[in-house]
Amino acid sequence: MSGTKRSDIQVGSNVNVVQKQDQRSGKLTEGIVQDILTNSATHPHGIKVRLESGIVGRVKEIID
């Protein structure tokens, strides 16, 4: 499932995110959502979240 809809993402979800510095390469980082940072209902590049590891990125895939 893609990460463009805020309603699909919950705190505790297992997701793959792309960090700002990895946008060109498309390198994904896996983690558990700690905070949802995007306030709007949707975002074309993915909802921005903070993972439990402290990494901030946009959700590309929801793994659950």
N, CA, C and O atoms as a Maestro MAE file, in Angstrom:
{
 s_m_m2io_version
 :::
 2.0.0
}

f_m_ct {
 s_m_title
 :::
 protein
 m_atom[256] {
  # First column is atom index #
  i_m_mmod_type
  r_m_x_coord
  r_m_y_coord
  r_m_z_coord
  i_m_residue_number
  s_m_chain_name
  s_m_pdb_residue_name
  s_m_pdb_atom_name
  i_m_atomic_number
  :::
  1 25 0.851 -1.180 0.000 1 A "MET " " N  " 7
  2 3 0.000 0.000 0.000 1 A "MET " " CA " 6
  3 2 0.899 1.246 0.000 1 A "MET " " C  " 6
  4 15 1.894 1.301 0.723 1 A "MET " " O  " 8
  5 25 0.540 2.231 -0.809 2 A "SER " " N  " 7
  6 3 1.356 3.453 -0.858 2 A "SER " " CA " 6
  7 2 1.051 4.333 0.349 2 A "SER " " C  " 6
  8 15 0.051 4.131 1.038 2 A "SER " " O  " 8
  9 25 1.916 5.309 0.600 3 A "GLY " " N  " 7
  10 3 1.776 6.133 1.796 3 A "GLY " " CA " 6
  11 2 1.298 7.540 1.511 3 A "GLY " " C  " 6
  12 15 1.732 8.482 2.173 3 A "GLY " " O  " 8
  13 25 0.391 7.708 0.517 4 A "THR " " N  " 7
  14 3 -0.051 9.058 0.165 4 A "THR " " CA " 6
  15 2 -1.292 9.507 0.930 4 A "THR " " C  " 6
  16 15 -1.623 10.692 0.908 4 A "THR " " O  " 8
  17 25 -1.994 8.583 1.611 5 A "LYS " " N  " 7
  18 3 -3.195 8.942 2.382 5 A "LYS " " CA " 6
  19 2 -2.894 8.853 3.873 5 A "LYS " " C  " 6
  20 15 -2.465 7.810 4.368 5 A "LYS " " O  " 8
  21 25 -3.123 9.962 4.586 6 A "ARG " " N  " 7
  22 3 -2.837 10.021 6.022 6 A "ARG " " CA " 6
  23 2 -3.659 9.000 6.801 6 A "ARG " " C  " 6
  24 15 -3.181 8.446 7.792 6 A "ARG " " O  " 8
  25 25 -4.896 8.746 6.361 7 A "SER " " N  " 7
  26 3 -5.791 7.836 7.082 7 A "SER " " CA " 6
  27 2 -5.300 6.383 7.053 7 A "SER " " C  " 6
  28 15 -5.723 5.572 7.877 7 A "SER " " O  " 8
  29 25 -4.404 6.049 6.102 8 A "ASP " " N  " 7
  30 3 -3.877 4.679 6.007 8 A "ASP " " CA " 6
  31 2 -2.743 4.420 6.988 8 A "ASP " " C  " 6
  32 15 -2.363 3.269 7.203 8 A "ASP " " O  " 8
  33 25 -2.196 5.481 7.589 9 A "ILE " " N  " 7
  34 3 -0.994 5.367 8.422 9 A "ILE " " CA " 6
  35 2 -1.360 5.606 9.883 9 A "ILE " " C  " 6
  36 15 -1.975 6.619 10.217 9 A "ILE " " O  " 8
  37 25 -0.983 4.675 10.745 10 A "GLN " " N  " 7
  38 3 -1.201 4.817 12.179 10 A "GLN " " CA " 6
  39 2 0.143 4.798 12.899 10 A "GLN " " C  " 6
  40 15 1.124 4.250 12.396 10 A "GLN " " O  " 8
  41 25 0.171 5.408 14.092 11 A "VAL " " N  " 7
  42 3 1.344 5.288 14.955 11 A "VAL " " CA " 6
  43 2 1.513 3.797 15.262 11 A "VAL " " C  " 6
  44 15 0.555 3.123 15.639 11 A "VAL " " O  " 8
  45 25 2.730 3.295 15.098 12 A "GLY " " N  " 7
  46 3 2.999 1.875 15.315 12 A "GLY " " CA " 6
  47 2 3.018 1.065 14.034 12 A "GLY " " C  " 6
  48 15 3.372 -0.113 14.057 12 A "GLY " " O  " 8
  49 25 2.633 1.690 12.887 13 A "SER " " N  " 7
  50 3 2.669 0.993 11.605 13 A "SER " " CA " 6
  51 2 4.110 0.747 11.172 13 A "SER " " C  " 6
  52 15 4.989 1.572 11.418 13 A "SER " " O  " 8
  53 25 4.345 -0.389 10.528 14 A "ASN " " N  " 7
  54 3 5.654 -0.710 9.960 14 A "ASN " " CA " 6
  55 2 5.659 -0.183 8.523 14 A "ASN " " C  " 6
  56 15 4.823 -0.581 7.712 14 A "ASN " " O  " 8
  57 25 6.608 0.719 8.206 15 A "VAL " " N  " 7
  58 3 6.609 1.393 6.906 15 A "VAL " " CA " 6
  59 2 8.016 1.472 6.320 15 A "VAL " " C  " 6
  60 15 9.010 1.309 7.027 15 A "VAL " " O  " 8
  61 25 8.077 1.724 5.023 16 A "ASN " " N  " 7
  62 3 9.319 2.094 4.348 16 A "ASN " " CA " 6
  63 2 9.217 3.570 4.011 16 A "ASN " " C  " 6
  64 15 8.230 4.007 3.419 16 A "ASN " " O  " 8
  65 25 10.244 4.351 4.388 17 A "VAL " " N  " 7
  66 3 10.263 5.778 4.092 17 A "VAL " " CA " 6
  67 2 11.487 6.113 3.247 17 A "VAL " " C  " 6
  68 15 12.483 5.389 3.250 17 A "VAL " " O  " 8
  69 25 11.390 7.231 2.520 18 A "VAL " " N  " 7
  70 3 12.556 7.764 1.819 18 A "VAL " " CA " 6
  71 2 12.935 9.065 2.531 18 A "VAL " " C  " 6
  72 15 12.105 9.957 2.709 18 A "VAL " " O  " 8
  73 25 14.206 9.154 2.934 19 A "GLN " " N  " 7
  74 3 14.702 10.359 3.599 19 A "GLN " " CA " 6
  75 2 15.037 11.409 2.551 19 A "GLN " " C  " 6
  76 15 15.246 11.087 1.382 19 A "GLN " " O  " 8
  77 25 15.085 12.667 2.979 20 A "LYS " " N  " 7
  78 3 15.353 13.787 2.067 20 A "LYS " " CA " 6
  79 2 16.616 13.547 1.240 20 A "LYS " " C  " 6
  80 15 16.604 13.743 0.025 20 A "LYS " " O  " 8
  81 25 17.701 13.125 1.885 21 A "GLN " " N  " 7
  82 3 18.965 12.953 1.169 21 A "GLN " " CA " 6
  83 2 18.956 11.731 0.251 21 A "GLN " " C  " 6
  84 15 19.844 11.583 -0.588 21 A "GLN " " O  " 8
  85 25 17.952 10.849 0.403 22 A "ASP " " N  " 7
  86 3 17.879 9.638 -0.428 22 A "ASP " " CA " 6
  87 2 16.852 9.746 -1.548 22 A "ASP " " C  " 6
  88 15 16.598 8.761 -2.241 22 A "ASP " " O  " 8
  89 25 16.248 10.939 -1.744 23 A "GLN " " N  " 7
  90 3 15.180 11.061 -2.735 23 A "GLN " " CA " 6
  91 2 15.668 10.759 -4.147 23 A "GLN " " C  " 6
  92 15 14.940 10.147 -4.928 23 A "GLN " " O  " 8
  93 25 16.877 11.174 -4.485 24 A "ARG " " N  " 7
  94 3 17.387 10.913 -5.833 24 A "ARG " " CA " 6
  95 2 17.636 9.424 -6.068 24 A "ARG " " C  " 6
  96 15 17.297 8.896 -7.127 24 A "ARG " " O  " 8
  97 25 18.227 8.751 -5.085 25 A "SER " " N  " 7
  98 3 18.540 7.328 -5.241 25 A "SER " " CA " 6
  99 2 17.313 6.447 -5.005 25 A "SER " " C  " 6
  100 15 17.235 5.330 -5.518 25 A "SER " " O  " 8
  101 25 16.357 6.954 -4.226 26 A "GLY " " N  " 7
  102 3 15.161 6.171 -3.915 26 A "GLY " " CA " 6
  103 2 15.390 5.135 -2.831 26 A "GLY " " C  " 6
  104 15 14.563 4.241 -2.650 26 A "GLY " " O  " 8
  105 25 16.500 5.235 -2.103 27 A "LYS " " N  " 7
  106 3 16.829 4.284 -1.030 27 A "LYS " " CA " 6
  107 2 15.771 4.358 0.067 27 A "LYS " " C  " 6
  108 15 15.450 5.438 0.562 27 A "LYS " " O  " 8
  109 25 15.234 3.198 0.438 28 A "LEU " " N  " 7
  110 3 14.177 3.140 1.448 28 A "LEU " " CA " 6
  111 2 14.744 2.719 2.795 28 A "LEU " " C  " 6
  112 15 15.697 1.944 2.872 28 A "LEU " " O  " 8
  113 25 14.141 3.242 3.849 29 A "THR " " N  " 7
  114 3 14.514 2.902 5.220 29 A "THR " " CA " 6
  115 2 13.271 2.368 5.910 29 A "THR " " C  " 6
  116 15 12.217 3.002 5.876 29 A "THR " " O  " 8
  117 25 13.391 1.193 6.540 30 A "GLU " " N  " 7
  118 3 12.248 0.573 7.218 30 A "GLU " " CA " 6
  119 2 12.214 0.999 8.681 30 A "GLU " " C  " 6
  120 15 13.257 1.171 9.312 30 A "GLU " " O  " 8
  121 25 11.008 1.166 9.211 31 A "GLY " " N  " 7
  122 3 10.876 1.502 10.621 31 A "GLY " " CA " 6
  123 2 9.430 1.550 11.069 31 A "GLY " " C  " 6
  124 15 8.505 1.331 10.287 31 A "GLY " " O  " 8
  125 25 9.261 1.843 12.345 32 A "ILE " " N  " 7
  126 3 7.940 1.933 12.980 32 A "ILE " " CA " 6
  127 2 7.594 3.408 13.181 32 A "ILE " " C  " 6
  128 15 8.417 4.180 13.673 32 A "ILE " " O  " 8
  129 25 6.375 3.798 12.799 33 A "VAL " " N  " 7
  130 3 5.940 5.198 12.895 33 A "VAL " " CA " 6
  131 2 5.793 5.606 14.362 33 A "VAL " " C  " 6
  132 15 5.105 4.942 15.138 33 A "VAL " " O  " 8
  133 25 6.450 6.709 14.729 34 A "GLN " " N  " 7
  134 3 6.303 7.293 16.069 34 A "GLN " " CA " 6
  135 2 5.367 8.494 16.023 34 A "GLN " " C  " 6
  136 15 4.490 8.629 16.876 34 A "GLN " " O  " 8
  137 25 5.548 9.378 15.023 35 A "ASP " " N  " 7
  138 3 4.714 10.575 14.866 35 A "ASP " " CA " 6
  139 2 4.377 10.759 13.401 35 A "ASP " " C  " 6
  140 15 5.186 10.452 12.526 35 A "ASP " " O  " 8
  141 25 3.163 11.268 13.132 36 A "ILE " " N  " 7
  142 3 2.770 11.663 11.776 36 A "ILE " " CA " 6
  143 2 2.929 13.173 11.700 36 A "ILE " " C  " 6
  144 15 2.294 13.903 12.461 36 A "ILE " " O  " 8
  145 25 3.775 13.649 10.787 37 A "LEU " " N  " 7
  146 3 4.123 15.068 10.736 37 A "LEU " " CA " 6
  147 2 3.297 15.862 9.721 37 A "LEU " " C  " 6
  148 15 3.150 17.076 9.868 37 A "LEU " " O  " 8
  149 25 2.758 15.201 8.700 38 A "THR " " N  " 7
  150 3 1.936 15.889 7.694 38 A "THR " " CA " 6
  151 2 0.526 16.073 8.241 38 A "THR " " C  " 6
  152 15 -0.088 15.126 8.734 38 A "THR " " O  " 8
  153 25 0.016 17.303 8.151 39 A "ASN " " N  " 7
  154 3 -1.328 17.581 8.661 39 A "ASN " " CA " 6
  155 2 -2.425 17.352 7.627 39 A "ASN " " C  " 6
  156 15 -3.559 17.048 7.996 39 A "ASN " " O  " 8
  157 25 -2.109 17.492 6.334 40 A "SER " " N  " 7
  158 3 -3.139 17.351 5.303 40 A "SER " " CA " 6
  159 2 -3.536 15.883 5.126 40 A "SER " " C  " 6
  160 15 -2.781 14.987 5.504 40 A "SER " " O  " 8
  161 25 -4.707 15.635 4.558 41 A "ALA " " N  " 7
  162 3 -5.244 14.278 4.404 41 A "ALA " " CA " 6
  163 2 -4.443 13.447 3.404 41 A "ALA " " C  " 6
  164 15 -4.321 12.231 3.556 41 A "ALA " " O  " 8
  165 25 -3.898 14.111 2.379 42 A "THR " " N  " 7
  166 3 -3.095 13.398 1.385 42 A "THR " " CA " 6
  167 2 -1.880 14.238 1.017 42 A "THR " " C  " 6
  168 15 -1.853 15.450 1.229 42 A "THR " " O  " 8
  169 25 -0.876 13.565 0.460 43 A "HIS " " N  " 7
  170 3 0.294 14.267 -0.077 43 A "HIS " " CA " 6
  171 2 0.827 13.429 -1.227 43 A "HIS " " C  " 6
  172 15 1.041 12.228 -1.059 43 A "HIS " " O  " 8
  173 25 1.049 14.034 -2.406 44 A "PRO " " N  " 7
  174 3 1.433 13.248 -3.595 44 A "PRO " " CA " 6
  175 2 2.773 12.523 -3.454 44 A "PRO " " C  " 6
  176 15 2.980 11.509 -4.121 44 A "PRO " " O  " 8
  177 25 3.684 13.004 -2.616 45 A "HIS " " N  " 7
  178 3 4.999 12.369 -2.466 45 A "HIS " " CA " 6
  179 2 5.067 11.474 -1.232 45 A "HIS " " C  " 6
  180 15 6.117 10.898 -0.947 45 A "HIS " " O  " 8
  181 25 3.978 11.352 -0.506 46 A "GLY " " N  " 7
  182 3 3.956 10.515 0.689 46 A "GLY " " CA " 6
  183 2 3.814 11.353 1.942 46 A "GLY " " C  " 6
  184 15 4.265 12.498 1.993 46 A "GLY " " O  " 8
  185 25 3.185 10.774 2.952 47 A "ILE " " N  " 7
  186 3 2.981 11.443 4.234 47 A "ILE " " CA " 6
  187 2 4.305 11.454 4.995 47 A "ILE " " C  " 6
  188 15 4.989 10.434 5.078 47 A "ILE " " O  " 8
  189 25 4.660 12.610 5.548 48 A "LYS " " N  " 7
  190 3 5.918 12.719 6.300 48 A "LYS " " CA " 6
  191 2 5.703 12.217 7.719 48 A "LYS " " C  " 6
  192 15 4.761 12.619 8.401 48 A "LYS " " O  " 8
  193 25 6.606 11.318 8.156 49 A "VAL " " N  " 7
  194 3 6.519 10.731 9.489 49 A "VAL " " CA " 6
  195 2 7.885 10.740 10.163 49 A "VAL " " C  " 6
  196 15 8.918 10.863 9.506 49 A "VAL " " O  " 8
  197 25 7.869 10.608 11.492 50 A "ARG " " N  " 7
  198 3 9.094 10.368 12.257 50 A "ARG " " CA " 6
  199 2 9.031 8.933 12.739 50 A "ARG " " C  " 6
  200 15 8.034 8.508 13.323 50 A "ARG " " O  " 8
  201 25 10.103 8.183 12.492 51 A "LEU " " N  " 7
  202 3 10.178 6.796 12.948 51 A "LEU " " CA " 6
  203 2 10.685 6.747 14.386 51 A "LEU " " C  " 6
  204 15 11.215 7.735 14.896 51 A "LEU " " O  " 8
  205 25 10.520 5.586 15.043 52 A "GLU " " N  " 7
  206 3 10.980 5.420 16.423 52 A "GLU " " CA " 6
  207 2 12.485 5.627 16.537 52 A "GLU " " C  " 6
  208 15 12.984 5.976 17.607 52 A "GLU " " O  " 8
  209 25 13.219 5.411 15.430 53 A "SER " " N  " 7
  210 3 14.672 5.607 15.423 53 A "SER " " CA " 6
  211 2 15.048 7.086 15.316 53 A "SER " " C  " 6
  212 15 16.225 7.433 15.413 53 A "SER " " O  " 8
  213 25 14.048 7.964 15.113 54 A "GLY " " N  " 7
  214 3 14.306 9.395 14.988 54 A "GLY " " CA " 6
  215 2 14.415 9.863 13.545 54 A "GLY " " C  " 6
  216 15 14.489 11.065 13.290 54 A "GLY " " O  " 8
  217 25 14.426 8.931 12.598 55 A "ILE " " N  " 7
  218 3 14.525 9.276 11.175 55 A "ILE " " CA " 6
  219 2 13.214 9.902 10.707 55 A "ILE " " C  " 6
  220 15 12.130 9.424 11.044 55 A "ILE " " O  " 8
  221 25 13.326 10.981 9.923 56 A "VAL " " N  " 7
  222 3 12.156 11.631 9.330 56 A "VAL " " CA " 6
  223 2 12.183 11.377 7.827 56 A "VAL " " C  " 6
  224 15 13.215 11.548 7.178 56 A "VAL " " O  " 8
  225 25 11.045 10.968 7.283 57 A "GLY " " N  " 7
  226 3 10.969 10.722 5.848 57 A "GLY " " CA " 6
  227 2 9.530 10.616 5.387 57 A "GLY " " C  " 6
  228 15 8.593 10.655 6.185 57 A "GLY " " O  " 8
  229 25 9.377 10.479 4.075 58 A "ARG " " N  " 7
  230 3 8.036 10.336 3.497 58 A "ARG " " CA " 6
  231 2 7.740 8.853 3.240 58 A "ARG " " C  " 6
  232 15 8.573 8.122 2.703 58 A "ARG " " O  " 8
  233 25 6.542 8.434 3.633 59 A "VAL " " N  " 7
  234 3 6.149 7.026 3.509 59 A "VAL " " CA " 6
  235 2 5.980 6.654 2.048 59 A "VAL " " C  " 6
  236 15 5.220 7.292 1.320 59 A "VAL " " O  " 8
  237 25 6.692 5.619 1.620 60 A "LYS " " N  " 7
  238 3 6.553 5.088 0.261 60 A "LYS " " CA " 6
  239 2 5.755 3.796 0.255 60 A "LYS " " C  " 6
  240 15 5.052 3.506 -0.713 60 A "LYS " " O  " 8
  241 25 5.856 3.009 1.334 61 A "GLU " " N  " 7
  242 3 5.134 1.737 1.428 61 A "GLU " " CA " 6
  243 2 4.708 1.508 2.877 61 A "GLU " " C  " 6
  244 15 5.435 1.822 3.819 61 A "GLU " " O  " 8
  245 25 3.514 0.954 3.019 62 A "ILE " " N  " 7
  246 3 3.056 0.490 4.335 62 A "ILE " " CA " 6
  247 2 3.194 -1.017 4.316 62 A "ILE " " C  " 6
  248 15 2.613 -1.683 3.459 62 A "ILE " " O  " 8
  249 25 3.959 -1.564 5.251 63 A "ILE " " N  " 7
  250 3 4.320 -2.993 5.211 63 A "ILE " " CA " 6
  251 2 3.290 -3.862 5.902 63 A "ILE " " C  " 6
  252 15 3.077 -4.997 5.475 63 A "ILE " " O  " 8
  253 25 2.639 -3.379 6.955 64 A "ASP " " N  " 7
  254 3 1.700 -4.202 7.755 64 A "ASP " " CA " 6
  255 2 0.816 -5.059 6.905 64 A "ASP " " C  " 6
  256 15 -0.017 -5.798 7.429 64 A "ASP " " O  " 8
  :::
 }
 m_bond[255] {
  # First column is bond index #
  i_m_from
  i_m_to
  i_m_order
  :::
  1 1 2 1
  2 2 3 1
  3 3 4 2
  4 3 5 1
  5 5 6 1
  6 6 7 1
  7 7 8 2
  8 7 9 1
  9 9 10 1
  10 10 11 1
  11 11 12 2
  12 11 13 1
  13 13 14 1
  14 14 15 1
  15 15 16 2
  16 15 17 1
  17 17 18 1
  18 18 19 1
  19 19 20 2
  20 19 21 1
  21 21 22 1
  22 22 23 1
  23 23 24 2
  24 23 25 1
  25 25 26 1
  26 26 27 1
  27 27 28 2
  28 27 29 1
  29 29 30 1
  30 30 31 1
  31 31 32 2
  32 31 33 1
  33 33 34 1
  34 34 35 1
  35 35 36 2
  36 35 37 1
  37 37 38 1
  38 38 39 1
  39 39 40 2
  40 39 41 1
  41 41 42 1
  42 42 43 1
  43 43 44 2
  44 43 45 1
  45 45 46 1
  46 46 47 1
  47 47 48 2
  48 47 49 1
  49 49 50 1
  50 50 51 1
  51 51 52 2
  52 51 53 1
  53 53 54 1
  54 54 55 1
  55 55 56 2
  56 55 57 1
  57 57 58 1
  58 58 59 1
  59 59 60 2
  60 59 61 1
  61 61 62 1
  62 62 63 1
  63 63 64 2
  64 63 65 1
  65 65 66 1
  66 66 67 1
  67 67 68 2
  68 67 69 1
  69 69 70 1
  70 70 71 1
  71 71 72 2
  72 71 73 1
  73 73 74 1
  74 74 75 1
  75 75 76 2
  76 75 77 1
  77 77 78 1
  78 78 79 1
  79 79 80 2
  80 79 81 1
  81 81 82 1
  82 82 83 1
  83 83 84 2
  84 83 85 1
  85 85 86 1
  86 86 87 1
  87 87 88 2
  88 87 89 1
  89 89 90 1
  90 90 91 1
  91 91 92 2
  92 91 93 1
  93 93 94 1
  94 94 95 1
  95 95 96 2
  96 95 97 1
  97 97 98 1
  98 98 99 1
  99 99 100 2
  100 99 101 1
  101 101 102 1
  102 102 103 1
  103 103 104 2
  104 103 105 1
  105 105 106 1
  106 106 107 1
  107 107 108 2
  108 107 109 1
  109 109 110 1
  110 110 111 1
  111 111 112 2
  112 111 113 1
  113 113 114 1
  114 114 115 1
  115 115 116 2
  116 115 117 1
  117 117 118 1
  118 118 119 1
  119 119 120 2
  120 119 121 1
  121 121 122 1
  122 122 123 1
  123 123 124 2
  124 123 125 1
  125 125 126 1
  126 126 127 1
  127 127 128 2
  128 127 129 1
  129 129 130 1
  130 130 131 1
  131 131 132 2
  132 131 133 1
  133 133 134 1
  134 134 135 1
  135 135 136 2
  136 135 137 1
  137 137 138 1
  138 138 139 1
  139 139 140 2
  140 139 141 1
  141 141 142 1
  142 142 143 1
  143 143 144 2
  144 143 145 1
  145 145 146 1
  146 146 147 1
  147 147 148 2
  148 147 149 1
  149 149 150 1
  150 150 151 1
  151 151 152 2
  152 151 153 1
  153 153 154 1
  154 154 155 1
  155 155 156 2
  156 155 157 1
  157 157 158 1
  158 158 159 1
  159 159 160 2
  160 159 161 1
  161 161 162 1
  162 162 163 1
  163 163 164 2
  164 163 165 1
  165 165 166 1
  166 166 167 1
  167 167 168 2
  168 167 169 1
  169 169 170 1
  170 170 171 1
  171 171 172 2
  172 171 173 1
  173 173 174 1
  174 174 175 1
  175 175 176 2
  176 175 177 1
  177 177 178 1
  178 178 179 1
  179 179 180 2
  180 179 181 1
  181 181 182 1
  182 182 183 1
  183 183 184 2
  184 183 185 1
  185 185 186 1
  186 186 187 1
  187 187 188 2
  188 187 189 1
  189 189 190 1
  190 190 191 1
  191 191 192 2
  192 191 193 1
  193 193 194 1
  194 194 195 1
  195 195 196 2
  196 195 197 1
  197 197 198 1
  198 198 199 1
  199 199 200 2
  200 199 201 1
  201 201 202 1
  202 202 203 1
  203 203 204 2
  204 203 205 1
  205 205 206 1
  206 206 207 1
  207 207 208 2
  208 207 209 1
  209 209 210 1
  210 210 211 1
  211 211 212 2
  212 211 213 1
  213 213 214 1
  214 214 215 1
  215 215 216 2
  216 215 217 1
  217 217 218 1
  218 218 219 1
  219 219 220 2
  220 219 221 1
  221 221 222 1
  222 222 223 1
  223 223 224 2
  224 223 225 1
  225 225 226 1
  226 226 227 1
  227 227 228 2
  228 227 229 1
  229 229 230 1
  230 230 231 1
  231 231 232 2
  232 231 233 1
  233 233 234 1
  234 234 235 1
  235 235 236 2
  236 235 237 1
  237 237 238 1
  238 238 239 1
  239 239 240 2
  240 239 241 1
  241 241 242 1
  242 242 243 1
  243 243 244 2
  244 243 245 1
  245 245 246 1
  246 246 247 1
  247 247 248 2
  248 247 249 1
  249 249 250 1
  250 250 251 1
  251 251 252 2
  252 251 253 1
  253 253 254 1
  254 254 255 1
  255 255 256 2
  :::
 }
}
